[in-house]
Amino acid sequence: MNVFDIFSGVGGFSLGLEAAGLQTVAFCEINPFCRKILKKHWPSVSIFPDITTIHKEDLKALPLI
């Protein structure tokens, strides 16, 4: 199962979900410092900087959720 982690912080929930067998396909986090941490630990996962600017077209590019 795939996860779109919104209000991600530094990725603690995704870390736990991935340990349970799920895969994170995208993050959404407004804090620049947290986005740097996410990019370091999940370099190939998309990161959206603001939940209010995500559109349907953005989601279509992600693996099926």
Backbone as CSV, one residue per row, in Angstrom:
resi,resn,N_x,N_y,N_z,CA_x,CA_y,CA_z,C_x,C_y,C_z
1,MET,0.847,-1.168,0.000,0.000,0.000,0.000,0.901,1.242,0.000
2,ASN,0.473,2.273,-0.684,1.229,3.517,-0.791,0.670,4.584,0.137
3,VAL,1.546,5.484,0.562,1.187,6.534,1.509,1.567,7.901,0.946
4,PHE,0.660,8.868,1.059,0.968,10.272,0.805,0.954,10.936,2.176
5,ASP,2.117,11.237,2.693,2.288,11.755,4.049,2.159,13.273,4.027
6,ILE,1.035,13.799,4.562,0.849,15.256,4.620,1.151,15.743,6.035
7,PHE,1.560,17.004,6.152,2.000,17.575,7.426,3.077,16.654,8.012
8,SER,4.094,16.379,7.208,5.047,15.294,7.429,6.051,15.504,8.549
9,GLY,6.357,16.748,8.867,7.444,16.962,9.826,8.721,16.373,9.261
10,VAL,9.464,15.635,10.073,10.716,15.031,9.604,10.524,13.579,9.161
11,GLY,9.274,13.112,9.059,9.006,11.795,8.491,8.833,10.660,9.479
12,GLY,8.583,10.962,10.730,8.430,9.919,11.743,7.318,8.935,11.443
13,PHE,6.155,9.430,11.022,5.056,8.524,10.706,5.402,7.637,9.511
14,SER,6.021,8.220,8.489,6.406,7.425,7.323,7.422,6.362,7.690
15,LEU,8.335,6.700,8.565,9.327,5.727,9.019,8.634,4.522,9.657
16,GLY,7.677,4.782,10.511,6.920,3.701,11.144,6.066,2.925,10.157
17,LEU,5.408,3.640,9.241,4.570,2.961,8.249,5.402,2.100,7.311
18,GLU,6.582,2.580,6.947,7.444,1.779,6.084,7.957,0.540,6.810
19,ALA,8.175,0.637,8.113,8.566,-0.532,8.898,7.443,-1.568,8.921
20,ALA,6.202,-1.098,8.734,5.044,-1.989,8.698,4.730,-2.482,7.285
21,GLY,5.565,-2.093,6.307,5.397,-2.607,4.959,4.763,-1.664,3.961
22,LEU,4.434,-0.443,4.355,3.857,0.519,3.426,4.968,1.316,2.768
23,GLN,4.644,1.973,1.643,5.642,2.750,0.909,5.178,4.195,0.769
24,THR,6.033,5.135,1.164,5.729,6.557,1.032,6.024,6.992,-0.402
25,VAL,5.024,7.590,-1.057,5.194,8.039,-2.440,5.279,9.556,-2.556
26,ALA,4.909,10.285,-1.489,5.007,11.743,-1.509,4.860,12.286,-0.094
27,PHE,5.447,13.462,0.095,5.323,14.200,1.348,4.742,15.566,1.042
28,CYS,4.147,16.180,2.072,3.770,17.590,2.003,4.152,18.217,3.335
29,GLU,5.094,19.147,3.279,5.597,19.789,4.498,5.998,21.223,4.180
30,ILE,5.507,22.164,4.956,5.768,23.579,4.697,7.101,24.054,5.287
31,ASN,7.594,23.404,6.317,8.809,23.837,7.001,10.058,23.481,6.189
32,PRO,10.855,24.474,5.792,12.038,24.208,4.963,13.053,23.262,5.623
33,PHE,13.273,23.405,6.930,14.209,22.514,7.609,13.728,21.065,7.538
34,CYS,12.451,20.846,7.795,11.896,19.493,7.725,11.997,18.934,6.308
35,ARG,11.769,19.774,5.292,11.899,19.300,3.905,13.321,18.856,3.615
36,LYS,14.327,19.538,4.184,15.719,19.108,3.994,15.950,17.722,4.593
37,ILE,15.398,17.480,5.758,15.541,16.170,6.405,14.844,15.097,5.565
38,LEU,13.636,15.395,5.096,12.902,14.427,4.263,13.695,14.099,3.002
39,LYS,14.251,15.131,2.345,15.005,14.933,1.114,16.255,14.094,1.359
40,LYS,16.867,14.268,2.521,18.064,13.488,2.856,17.734,12.006,3.020
41,HIS,16.630,11.706,3.693,16.288,10.316,3.990,15.451,9.639,2.906
42,TRP,14.731,10.424,2.110,13.919,9.895,1.012,14.220,10.705,-0.252
43,PRO,15.412,10.568,-0.820,15.818,11.435,-1.939,14.971,11.291,-3.205
44,SER,14.334,10.164,-3.396,13.571,9.972,-4.635,12.069,10.217,-4.471
45,VAL,11.639,10.622,-3.280,10.218,10.837,-3.015,9.877,12.317,-3.201
46,SER,8.775,12.585,-3.897,8.320,13.961,-4.132,7.943,14.638,-2.817
47,ILE,8.270,15.937,-2.734,7.909,16.725,-1.557,7.166,17.977,-2.028
48,PHE,5.932,18.114,-1.609,5.148,19.315,-1.894,5.311,20.273,-0.718
49,PRO,5.569,21.568,-1.001,5.841,22.504,0.085,4.597,23.109,0.751
50,ASP,3.428,22.994,0.126,2.250,23.664,0.684,0.984,22.913,0.280
51,ILE,0.237,22.453,1.250,-0.981,21.675,0.994,-2.011,22.478,0.190
52,THR,-1.992,23.803,0.320,-2.995,24.620,-0.364,-2.712,24.802,-1.854
53,THR,-1.542,24.348,-2.310,-1.201,24.527,-3.721,-1.158,23.214,-4.502
54,ILE,-1.577,22.119,-3.883,-1.585,20.828,-4.577,-2.862,20.725,-5.409
55,HIS,-2.708,20.288,-6.651,-3.840,20.131,-7.562,-3.956,18.672,-8.007
56,LYS,-5.094,18.329,-8.556,-5.316,16.956,-9.030,-4.228,16.514,-9.996
57,GLU,-3.780,17.423,-10.833,-2.755,17.083,-11.818,-1.448,16.655,-11.138
58,ASP,-1.140,17.275,-10.002,0.061,16.903,-9.245,-0.052,15.461,-8.750
59,LEU,-1.231,15.096,-8.301,-1.438,13.762,-7.735,-1.408,12.675,-8.818
60,LYS,-1.809,13.028,-10.021,-1.814,12.044,-11.115,-0.406,11.564,-11.453
61,ALA,0.609,12.364,-11.158,1.978,11.995,-11.449,2.554,11.008,-10.430
62,LEU,1.858,10.833,-9.296,2.340,9.944,-8.256,1.905,8.502,-8.532
63,PRO,2.655,7.523,-7.996,2.185,6.138,-8.088,0.804,6.029,-7.417
64,LEU,0.022,5.077,-7.844,-1.328,4.938,-7.311,-1.322,4.844,-5.791
65,ILE,-2.201,5.596,-5.188,-2.309,5.595,-3.722,-3.441,4.670,-3.330
